[in-house]
Amino acid sequence: MDKGRYLRFFRCDKTADFIVLILLALLQVSSLAGCRPASPAGNQKVLNIGMVLGNGGLGDRSFNDSAYSGLLEAQKKYNIRFETVDLTTNEARMDALRLFARSNYDLIIGIAFENMGNIKTVAQEFPGIRFAAIDFELTGDNIASIVYREQEADFLIGVLAAMLTKTNQVGVIGGADIPAIRRIISGFKQGVTYQDDSVKVFSDLAGTFADPQVGLTLALKYYNEGADVIHNAASRTGLGIIEAAKQTGKLTTGTSGDQRYLAPGNVVGNRPKRVDTAVLVLIEEIKTGKFKPGVRSLGLKENGLSLGPFDETLVDQNILNRLEDLKQKIISGQIVLKTE
């Protein structure tokens, strides 16, 4: 059985994007000419999945990497064939989506808010093709949209930051001004205040999800001004926040998978958004013929968000007990959070 193809395209300029689209088109022509992997026993259909990644691309050790992990897991479980594209312009992303659709892919997935307009347009042009929107809300007869209640888990990270700070100053840095980041910032602030309203909270936006140097500069500014815990919600840009924590000996938390290995003793732990789970669920629905258009919201109750693991030298059992107690109160509705 052929492996699902992973197309990693360097994020350079419009010329690079054009070359990428030519390569993608050639690959799809070869597929249509009979180069698809052989069907397994029982003549079971091999699913073809196309994914357009969000800003930051693969290697962000965050959102996009989590989505890619979902594809790999689906490949093992369901014998899928997949393509991923990482493009820098809306025009190139639109062309890639149309190429997937014209090749009759079984599911086309757009990751992150920047793909919203393109998915909406192409889904309307190809009503017989099924699309998925992850981390942004879209409606349509052929679109399944998965969004997250980020504020629930980031409230808990805010509580954690308030319990860890020694300077009484903490903060959160987001990548760009989009609804998901606004929910993260809101939840974090509410958590800090809930735990200790004397703690000063700053928030800022890097303006990009793809530039670690911007994250480094911004985080160093706030660490040097007295913050000792910064919550990182900036994807690849957040790698710079982690580096700043390492350079200053301060602490950082995050919104992705386990990044403690990047700066042991400085990365407290993360609260992953389970993009991998969302991808796997969507592909399973295609495989079983149970694809469900419409908008679904995932939070703590649905395991769309998780907590930790944490650095055990920084987060003791008393802190974990506090977080678990508050988590259950959110799930039960005893604590109701504002979205922004």
Contacts in CASP RR format, 6 or more apart in sequence:
PFRMAT RR
TARGET T0000
AUTHOR 0000-0000-0000
METHOD contacts of the structure
MODEL  1
MDKGRYLRFFRCDKTADFIVLILLALLQVSSLAGCRPASPAGNQKVLNIG
MVLGNGGLGDRSFNDSAYSGLLEAQKKYNIRFETVDLTTNEARMDALRLF
ARSNYDLIIGIAFENMGNIKTVAQEFPGIRFAAIDFELTGDNIASIVYRE
QEADFLIGVLAAMLTKTNQVGVIGGADIPAIRRIISGFKQGVTYQDDSVK
VFSDLAGTFADPQVGLTLALKYYNEGADVIHNAASRTGLGIIEAAKQTGK
LTTGTSGDQRYLAPGNVVGNRPKRVDTAVLVLIEEIKTGKFKPGVRSLGL
KENGLSLGPFDETLVDQNILNRLEDLKQKIISGQIVLKTE
1 37 0 8 1.000
1 38 0 8 1.000
1 40 0 8 1.000
1 79 0 8 1.000
2 36 0 8 1.000
2 37 0 8 1.000
2 81 0 8 1.000
3 75 0 8 1.000
4 75 0 8 1.000
4 80 0 8 1.000
4 81 0 8 1.000
4 82 0 8 1.000
4 83 0 8 1.000
5 27 0 8 1.000
5 81 0 8 1.000
5 82 0 8 1.000
5 83 0 8 1.000
6 58 0 8 1.000
6 68 0 8 1.000
6 82 0 8 1.000
6 84 0 8 1.000
7 20 0 8 1.000
7 23 0 8 1.000
7 24 0 8 1.000
7 27 0 8 1.000
7 83 0 8 1.000
7 84 0 8 1.000
7 85 0 8 1.000
7 86 0 8 1.000
8 58 0 8 1.000
8 84 0 8 1.000
8 86 0 8 1.000
9 16 0 8 1.000
9 17 0 8 1.000
9 20 0 8 1.000
9 85 0 8 1.000
9 86 0 8 1.000
9 87 0 8 1.000
10 16 0 8 1.000
11 56 0 8 1.000
11 57 0 8 1.000
11 86 0 8 1.000
11 87 0 8 1.000
11 88 0 8 1.000
11 210 0 8 1.000
12 88 0 8 1.000
13 88 0 8 1.000
14 88 0 8 1.000
14 89 0 8 1.000
14 92 0 8 1.000
16 88 0 8 1.000
17 87 0 8 1.000
17 88 0 8 1.000
17 89 0 8 1.000
17 91 0 8 1.000
17 92 0 8 1.000
18 92 0 8 1.000
20 85 0 8 1.000
20 87 0 8 1.000
20 92 0 8 1.000
20 96 0 8 1.000
21 87 0 8 1.000
21 92 0 8 1.000
21 95 0 8 1.000
21 96 0 8 1.000
21 99 0 8 1.000
24 83 0 8 1.000
24 85 0 8 1.000
24 96 0 8 1.000
24 99 0 8 1.000
25 99 0 8 1.000
27 83 0 8 1.000
28 99 0 8 1.000
28 100 0 8 1.000
28 102 0 8 1.000
28 103 0 8 1.000
31 48 0 8 1.000
31 103 0 8 1.000
32 103 0 8 1.000
36 46 0 8 1.000
36 48 0 8 1.000
36 81 0 8 1.000
37 46 0 8 1.000
37 79 0 8 1.000
37 81 0 8 1.000
39 45 0 8 1.000
39 46 0 8 1.000
40 46 0 8 1.000
40 79 0 8 1.000
44 79 0 8 1.000
46 79 0 8 1.000
46 80 0 8 1.000
46 81 0 8 1.000
47 78 0 8 1.000
47 79 0 8 1.000
47 80 0 8 1.000
47 81 0 8 1.000
47 106 0 8 1.000
47 107 0 8 1.000
47 283 0 8 1.000
47 286 0 8 1.000
47 287 0 8 1.000
48 80 0 8 1.000
48 81 0 8 1.000
48 82 0 8 1.000
48 103 0 8 1.000
48 104 0 8 1.000
48 105 0 8 1.000
48 106 0 8 1.000
49 71 0 8 1.000
49 74 0 8 1.000
49 80 0 8 1.000
49 81 0 8 1.000
49 82 0 8 1.000
49 83 0 8 1.000
49 105 0 8 1.000
49 106 0 8 1.000
49 107 0 8 1.000
49 108 0 8 1.000
49 109 0 8 1.000
49 283 0 8 1.000
50 82 0 8 1.000
50 83 0 8 1.000
50 84 0 8 1.000
50 85 0 8 1.000
50 100 0 8 1.000
50 105 0 8 1.000
50 107 0 8 1.000
50 108 0 8 1.000
50 109 0 8 1.000
51 67 0 8 1.000
51 68 0 8 1.000
51 71 0 8 1.000
51 82 0 8 1.000
51 83 0 8 1.000
51 84 0 8 1.000
51 85 0 8 1.000
51 108 0 8 1.000
51 109 0 8 1.000
51 110 0 8 1.000
51 111 0 8 1.000
51 279 0 8 1.000
52 84 0 8 1.000
52 85 0 8 1.000
52 87 0 8 1.000
52 93 0 8 1.000
52 96 0 8 1.000
52 97 0 8 1.000
52 108 0 8 1.000
52 109 0 8 1.000
52 110 0 8 1.000
52 111 0 8 1.000
52 115 0 8 1.000
52 118 0 8 1.000
53 64 0 8 1.000
53 67 0 8 1.000
53 68 0 8 1.000
53 84 0 8 1.000
53 85 0 8 1.000
53 86 0 8 1.000
53 110 0 8 1.000
53 111 0 8 1.000
53 112 0 8 1.000
54 63 0 8 1.000
54 64 0 8 1.000
54 86 0 8 1.000
54 110 0 8 1.000
54 111 0 8 1.000
54 112 0 8 1.000
54 114 0 8 1.000
54 115 0 8 1.000
54 209 0 8 1.000
55 112 0 8 1.000
55 114 0 8 1.000
55 176 0 8 1.000
55 208 0 8 1.000
55 209 0 8 1.000
55 210 0 8 1.000
55 235 0 8 1.000
55 236 0 8 1.000
56 64 0 8 1.000
56 86 0 8 1.000
56 209 0 8 1.000
56 210 0 8 1.000
56 235 0 8 1.000
56 236 0 8 1.000
56 237 0 8 1.000
57 64 0 8 1.000
57 86 0 8 1.000
57 210 0 8 1.000
57 236 0 8 1.000
58 64 0 8 1.000
58 65 0 8 1.000
58 68 0 8 1.000
58 84 0 8 1.000
58 86 0 8 1.000
59 65 0 8 1.000
59 236 0 8 1.000
60 209 0 8 1.000
60 210 0 8 1.000
60 235 0 8 1.000
60 236 0 8 1.000
60 239 0 8 1.000
60 256 0 8 1.000
61 236 0 8 1.000
61 239 0 8 1.000
61 256 0 8 1.000
61 257 0 8 1.000
61 259 0 8 1.000
61 262 0 8 1.000
62 235 0 8 1.000
62 236 0 8 1.000
62 238 0 8 1.000
62 255 0 8 1.000
62 256 0 8 1.000
62 257 0 8 1.000
63 111 0 8 1.000
63 112 0 8 1.000
63 135 0 8 1.000
63 209 0 8 1.000
63 235 0 8 1.000
63 256 0 8 1.000
63 273 0 8 1.000
63 275 0 8 1.000
64 86 0 8 1.000
64 111 0 8 1.000
64 112 0 8 1.000
64 235 0 8 1.000
65 256 0 8 1.000
66 256 0 8 1.000
66 257 0 8 1.000
66 272 0 8 1.000
66 273 0 8 1.000
66 274 0 8 1.000
66 275 0 8 1.000
66 276 0 8 1.000
67 109 0 8 1.000
67 111 0 8 1.000
67 134 0 8 1.000
67 275 0 8 1.000
67 276 0 8 1.000
67 279 0 8 1.000
68 84 0 8 1.000
69 276 0 8 1.000
70 275 0 8 1.000
70 276 0 8 1.000
70 277 0 8 1.000
70 279 0 8 1.000
70 280 0 8 1.000
71 80 0 8 1.000
71 82 0 8 1.000
71 84 0 8 1.000
71 279 0 8 1.000
71 283 0 8 1.000
73 276 0 8 1.000
73 280 0 8 1.000
74 80 0 8 1.000
74 82 0 8 1.000
74 279 0 8 1.000
74 280 0 8 1.000
74 283 0 8 1.000
74 284 0 8 1.000
75 81 0 8 1.000
75 82 0 8 1.000
77 280 0 8 1.000
77 284 0 8 1.000
78 283 0 8 1.000
78 284 0 8 1.000
78 287 0 8 1.000
80 283 0 8 1.000
83 100 0 8 1.000
85 93 0 8 1.000
85 96 0 8 1.000
87 93 0 8 1.000
87 96 0 8 1.000
90 114 0 8 1.000
90 118 0 8 1.000
93 115 0 8 1.000
93 118 0 8 1.000
94 118 0 8 1.000
94 121 0 8 1.000
94 122 0 8 1.000
97 108 0 8 1.000
97 118 0 8 1.000
97 119 0 8 1.000
97 122 0 8 1.000
98 122 0 8 1.000
98 125 0 8 1.000
98 126 0 8 1.000
100 108 0 8 1.000
100 129 0 8 1.000
101 108 0 8 1.000
101 122 0 8 1.000
101 125 0 8 1.000
101 126 0 8 1.000
101 129 0 8 1.000
102 126 0 8 1.000
104 129 0 8 1.000
105 129 0 8 1.000
106 130 0 8 1.000
106 286 0 8 1.000
107 130 0 8 1.000
107 131 0 8 1.000
107 132 0 8 1.000
107 282 0 8 1.000
107 283 0 8 1.000
107 286 0 8 1.000
107 291 0 8 1.000
108 119 0 8 1.000
108 122 0 8 1.000
108 129 0 8 1.000
108 130 0 8 1.000
108 131 0 8 1.000
108 132 0 8 1.000
109 131 0 8 1.000
109 132 0 8 1.000
109 133 0 8 1.000
109 134 0 8 1.000
109 279 0 8 1.000
109 282 0 8 1.000
110 119 0 8 1.000
110 131 0 8 1.000
110 132 0 8 1.000
110 133 0 8 1.000
110 134 0 8 1.000
111 134 0 8 1.000
111 135 0 8 1.000
111 275 0 8 1.000
112 134 0 8 1.000
112 135 0 8 1.000
112 136 0 8 1.000
112 209 0 8 1.000
113 135 0 8 1.000
113 136 0 8 1.000
113 178 0 8 1.000
113 179 0 8 1.000
113 180 0 8 1.000
115 133 0 8 1.000
115 136 0 8 1.000
116 133 0 8 1.000
116 136 0 8 1.000
116 138 0 8 1.000
119 131 0 8 1.000
119 133 0 8 1.000
119 138 0 8 1.000
119 143 0 8 1.000
120 138 0 8 1.000
120 143 0 8 1.000
122 131 0 8 1.000
123 129 0 8 1.000
123 131 0 8 1.000
123 138 0 8 1.000
123 140 0 8 1.000
123 142 0 8 1.000
123 143 0 8 1.000
126 142 0 8 1.000
127 141 0 8 1.000
127 142 0 8 1.000
128 142 0 8 1.000
129 142 0 8 1.000
130 142 0 8 1.000
130 143 0 8 1.000
130 144 0 8 1.000
130 286 0 8 1.000
130 291 0 8 1.000
131 142 0 8 1.000
131 143 0 8 1.000
131 144 0 8 1.000
132 143 0 8 1.000
132 144 0 8 1.000
132 145 0 8 1.000
132 146 0 8 1.000
132 282 0 8 1.000
133 143 0 8 1.000
133 144 0 8 1.000
133 145 0 8 1.000
133 146 0 8 1.000
134 145 0 8 1.000
134 146 0 8 1.000
134 275 0 8 1.000
134 278 0 8 1.000
134 279 0 8 1.000
135 146 0 8 1.000
135 147 0 8 1.000
135 148 0 8 1.000
135 180 0 8 1.000
135 273 0 8 1.000
135 275 0 8 1.000
136 145 0 8 1.000
136 147 0 8 1.000
136 179 0 8 1.000
136 180 0 8 1.000
137 145 0 8 1.000
137 147 0 8 1.000
137 295 0 8 1.000
138 145 0 8 1.000
138 295 0 8 1.000
139 145 0 8 1.000
139 293 0 8 1.000
139 294 0 8 1.000
139 295 0 8 1.000
140 293 0 8 1.000
140 294 0 8 1.000
141 293 0 8 1.000
142 293 0 8 1.000
143 293 0 8 1.000
143 294 0 8 1.000
144 282 0 8 1.000
144 285 0 8 1.000
144 291 0 8 1.000
144 292 0 8 1.000
144 293 0 8 1.000
144 294 0 8 1.000
144 296 0 8 1.000
145 294 0 8 1.000
145 295 0 8 1.000
145 296 0 8 1.000
146 278 0 8 1.000
146 282 0 8 1.000
146 295 0 8 1.000
146 296 0 8 1.000
146 298 0 8 1.000
147 180 0 8 1.000
147 295 0 8 1.000
147 296 0 8 1.000
147 297 0 8 1.000
147 298 0 8 1.000
148 180 0 8 1.000
148 183 0 8 1.000
148 273 0 8 1.000
148 297 0 8 1.000
148 298 0 8 1.000
148 299 0 8 1.000
148 304 0 8 1.000
148 305 0 8 1.000
149 183 0 8 1.000
149 297 0 8 1.000
149 298 0 8 1.000
149 299 0 8 1.000
149 300 0 8 1.000
149 305 0 8 1.000
149 339 0 8 1.000
150 180 0 8 1.000
150 183 0 8 1.000
150 184 0 8 1.000
150 187 0 8 1.000
150 255 0 8 1.000
150 273 0 8 1.000
150 305 0 8 1.000
151 183 0 8 1.000
151 184 0 8 1.000
151 186 0 8 1.000
151 187 0 8 1.000
151 190 0 8 1.000
151 337 0 8 1.000
151 338 0 8 1.000
151 339 0 8 1.000
152 187 0 8 1.000
152 299 0 8 1.000
152 300 0 8 1.000
152 305 0 8 1.000
152 330 0 8 1.000
152 337 0 8 1.000
153 271 0 8 1.000
153 273 0 8 1.000
153 299 0 8 1.000
153 300 0 8 1.000
153 305 0 8 1.000
153 306 0 8 1.000
153 307 0 8 1.000
154 172 0 8 1.000
154 183 0 8 1.000
154 184 0 8 1.000
154 185 0 8 1.000
154 186 0 8 1.000
154 187 0 8 1.000
154 188 0 8 1.000
154 191 0 8 1.000
154 231 0 8 1.000
154 233 0 8 1.000
154 255 0 8 1.000
154 271 0 8 1.000
155 187 0 8 1.000
155 188 0 8 1.000
155 190 0 8 1.000
155 191 0 8 1.000
155 194 0 8 1.000
155 326 0 8 1.000
155 330 0 8 1.000
155 335 0 8 1.000
155 337 0 8 1.000
156 191 0 8 1.000
156 271 0 8 1.000
156 307 0 8 1.000
156 323 0 8 1.000
156 326 0 8 1.000
156 327 0 8 1.000
156 330 0 8 1.000
157 188 0 8 1.000
157 191 0 8 1.000
157 231 0 8 1.000
157 253 0 8 1.000
157 254 0 8 1.000
157 271 0 8 1.000
158 170 0 8 1.000
158 187 0 8 1.000
158 188 0 8 1.000
158 189 0 8 1.000
158 190 0 8 1.000
158 191 0 8 1.000
158 192 0 8 1.000
158 195 0 8 1.000
158 231 0 8 1.000
159 191 0 8 1.000
159 192 0 8 1.000
159 194 0 8 1.000
159 195 0 8 1.000
159 322 0 8 1.000
159 323 0 8 1.000
159 326 0 8 1.000
160 253 0 8 1.000
160 268 0 8 1.000
160 315 0 8 1.000
160 319 0 8 1.000
160 323 0 8 1.000
161 170 0 8 1.000
161 171 0 8 1.000
161 188 0 8 1.000
161 192 0 8 1.000
161 199 0 8 1.000
161 229 0 8 1.000
161 231 0 8 1.000
161 253 0 8 1.000
162 170 0 8 1.000
162 191 0 8 1.000
162 192 0 8 1.000
162 195 0 8 1.000
162 196 0 8 1.000
162 199 0 8 1.000
163 195 0 8 1.000
163 196 0 8 1.000
163 319 0 8 1.000
163 322 0 8 1.000
164 228 0 8 1.000
164 229 0 8 1.000
164 251 0 8 1.000
164 268 0 8 1.000
164 314 0 8 1.000
164 315 0 8 1.000
165 199 0 8 1.000
165 228 0 8 1.000
165 229 0 8 1.000
166 228 0 8 1.000
167 226 0 8 1.000
167 227 0 8 1.000
167 228 0 8 1.000
168 198 0 8 1.000
168 199 0 8 1.000
168 200 0 8 1.000
169 199 0 8 1.000
169 200 0 8 1.000
169 202 0 8 1.000
169 225 0 8 1.000
169 226 0 8 1.000
169 227 0 8 1.000
169 228 0 8 1.000
170 192 0 8 1.000
170 199 0 8 1.000
170 200 0 8 1.000
170 201 0 8 1.000
170 202 0 8 1.000
170 227 0 8 1.000
170 228 0 8 1.000
170 229 0 8 1.000
170 230 0 8 1.000
170 231 0 8 1.000
171 188 0 8 1.000
171 201 0 8 1.000
171 202 0 8 1.000
171 203 0 8 1.000
171 222 0 8 1.000
171 227 0 8 1.000
171 229 0 8 1.000
171 230 0 8 1.000
171 231 0 8 1.000
172 184 0 8 1.000
172 185 0 8 1.000
172 188 0 8 1.000
172 189 0 8 1.000
172 201 0 8 1.000
172 202 0 8 1.000
172 203 0 8 1.000
172 204 0 8 1.000
172 230 0 8 1.000
172 231 0 8 1.000
172 233 0 8 1.000
173 203 0 8 1.000
173 204 0 8 1.000
173 205 0 8 1.000
173 206 0 8 1.000
173 215 0 8 1.000
173 218 0 8 1.000
173 219 0 8 1.000
173 222 0 8 1.000
173 230 0 8 1.000
173 231 0 8 1.000
173 232 0 8 1.000
173 233 0 8 1.000
173 234 0 8 1.000
173 238 0 8 1.000
173 241 0 8 1.000
174 181 0 8 1.000
174 184 0 8 1.000
174 185 0 8 1.000
174 203 0 8 1.000
174 204 0 8 1.000
174 205 0 8 1.000
174 206 0 8 1.000
174 207 0 8 1.000
174 232 0 8 1.000
174 233 0 8 1.000
174 234 0 8 1.000
174 237 0 8 1.000
175 181 0 8 1.000
175 205 0 8 1.000
175 206 0 8 1.000
175 207 0 8 1.000
175 208 0 8 1.000
175 209 0 8 1.000
175 233 0 8 1.000
175 234 0 8 1.000
175 235 0 8 1.000
175 237 0 8 1.000
175 238 0 8 1.000
176 205 0 8 1.000
176 206 0 8 1.000
176 207 0 8 1.000
176 208 0 8 1.000
176 209 0 8 1.000
177 205 0 8 1.000
177 207 0 8 1.000
179 340 0 8 1.000
181 205 0 8 1.000
181 233 0 8 1.000
182 339 0 8 1.000
182 340 0 8 1.000
183 339 0 8 1.000
183 340 0 8 1.000
184 231 0 8 1.000
184 233 0 8 1.000
184 255 0 8 1.000
185 203 0 8 1.000
185 233 0 8 1.000
186 337 0 8 1.000
186 338 0 8 1.000
186 339 0 8 1.000
186 340 0 8 1.000
187 337 0 8 1.000
187 338 0 8 1.000
188 201 0 8 1.000
188 203 0 8 1.000
188 231 0 8 1.000
189 201 0 8 1.000
189 203 0 8 1.000
190 337 0 8 1.000
190 338 0 8 1.000
192 199 0 8 1.000
192 201 0 8 1.000
193 199 0 8 1.000
193 201 0 8 1.000
194 326 0 8 1.000
194 335 0 8 1.000
202 222 0 8 1.000
202 227 0 8 1.000
204 218 0 8 1.000
204 222 0 8 1.000
206 214 0 8 1.000
206 215 0 8 1.000
206 218 0 8 1.000
206 234 0 8 1.000
206 237 0 8 1.000
206 238 0 8 1.000
207 214 0 8 1.000
207 237 0 8 1.000
208 214 0 8 1.000
208 234 0 8 1.000
208 237 0 8 1.000
209 234 0 8 1.000
209 235 0 8 1.000
209 236 0 8 1.000
209 237 0 8 1.000
210 235 0 8 1.000
210 236 0 8 1.000
210 237 0 8 1.000
211 236 0 8 1.000
211 237 0 8 1.000
212 236 0 8 1.000
212 237 0 8 1.000
212 238 0 8 1.000
212 239 0 8 1.000
212 240 0 8 1.000
212 243 0 8 1.000
213 240 0 8 1.000
214 237 0 8 1.000
214 240 0 8 1.000
215 234 0 8 1.000
215 237 0 8 1.000
215 238 0 8 1.000
215 239 0 8 1.000
215 240 0 8 1.000
215 241 0 8 1.000
215 244 0 8 1.000
216 240 0 8 1.000
216 241 0 8 1.000
216 243 0 8 1.000
216 244 0 8 1.000
218 241 0 8 1.000
219 230 0 8 1.000
219 240 0 8 1.000
219 241 0 8 1.000
219 244 0 8 1.000
219 245 0 8 1.000
219 252 0 8 1.000
220 244 0 8 1.000
220 247 0 8 1.000
220 248 0 8 1.000
222 230 0 8 1.000
223 230 0 8 1.000
223 244 0 8 1.000
223 245 0 8 1.000
223 248 0 8 1.000
223 250 0 8 1.000
224 248 0 8 1.000
227 250 0 8 1.000
228 250 0 8 1.000
228 251 0 8 1.000
229 250 0 8 1.000
229 251 0 8 1.000
229 252 0 8 1.000
229 253 0 8 1.000
229 268 0 8 1.000
230 241 0 8 1.000
230 244 0 8 1.000
230 245 0 8 1.000
230 250 0 8 1.000
230 251 0 8 1.000
230 252 0 8 1.000
230 253 0 8 1.000
231 252 0 8 1.000
231 253 0 8 1.000
231 254 0 8 1.000
231 255 0 8 1.000
232 238 0 8 1.000
232 241 0 8 1.000
232 242 0 8 1.000
232 252 0 8 1.000
232 253 0 8 1.000
232 254 0 8 1.000
232 255 0 8 1.000
233 254 0 8 1.000
233 255 0 8 1.000
234 241 0 8 1.000
235 256 0 8 1.000
239 262 0 8 1.000
241 252 0 8 1.000
242 252 0 8 1.000
242 259 0 8 1.000
242 262 0 8 1.000
242 263 0 8 1.000
242 266 0 8 1.000
242 267 0 8 1.000
243 263 0 8 1.000
244 250 0 8 1.000
244 252 0 8 1.000
245 251 0 8 1.000
245 252 0 8 1.000
245 263 0 8 1.000
245 266 0 8 1.000
245 267 0 8 1.000
246 262 0 8 1.000
246 263 0 8 1.000
246 266 0 8 1.000
249 266 0 8 1.000
250 266 0 8 1.000
251 265 0 8 1.000
251 266 0 8 1.000
251 267 0 8 1.000
251 268 0 8 1.000
251 314 0 8 1.000
252 263 0 8 1.000
252 266 0 8 1.000
252 267 0 8 1.000
252 268 0 8 1.000
253 267 0 8 1.000
253 268 0 8 1.000
253 269 0 8 1.000
253 270 0 8 1.000
253 271 0 8 1.000
254 267 0 8 1.000
254 269 0 8 1.000
254 270 0 8 1.000
254 271 0 8 1.000
255 270 0 8 1.000
255 271 0 8 1.000
255 272 0 8 1.000
255 273 0 8 1.000
256 270 0 8 1.000
256 272 0 8 1.000
256 273 0 8 1.000
257 270 0 8 1.000
257 272 0 8 1.000
258 269 0 8 1.000
258 270 0 8 1.000
258 272 0 8 1.000
258 308 0 8 1.000
258 309 0 8 1.000
259 267 0 8 1.000
259 269 0 8 1.000
259 270 0 8 1.000
260 267 0 8 1.000
260 269 0 8 1.000
260 309 0 8 1.000
260 311 0 8 1.000
264 311 0 8 1.000
265 311 0 8 1.000
265 313 0 8 1.000
265 314 0 8 1.000
267 311 0 8 1.000
268 310 0 8 1.000
268 311 0 8 1.000
268 314 0 8 1.000
268 315 0 8 1.000
269 308 0 8 1.000
269 309 0 8 1.000
269 310 0 8 1.000
269 311 0 8 1.000
269 315 0 8 1.000
270 308 0 8 1.000
271 305 0 8 1.000
271 306 0 8 1.000
271 307 0 8 1.000
271 308 0 8 1.000
272 305 0 8 1.000
272 306 0 8 1.000
272 308 0 8 1.000
273 304 0 8 1.000
273 305 0 8 1.000
274 298 0 8 1.000
274 303 0 8 1.000
274 304 0 8 1.000
274 305 0 8 1.000
274 306 0 8 1.000
277 303 0 8 1.000
277 304 0 8 1.000
278 298 0 8 1.000
278 304 0 8 1.000
282 291 0 8 1.000
285 291 0 8 1.000
285 292 0 8 1.000
298 304 0 8 1.000
298 305 0 8 1.000
299 305 0 8 1.000
300 327 0 8 1.000
300 330 0 8 1.000
300 331 0 8 1.000
301 331 0 8 1.000
307 323 0 8 1.000
307 327 0 8 1.000
310 320 0 8 1.000
326 335 0 8 1.000
329 335 0 8 1.000
330 337 0 8 1.000
END
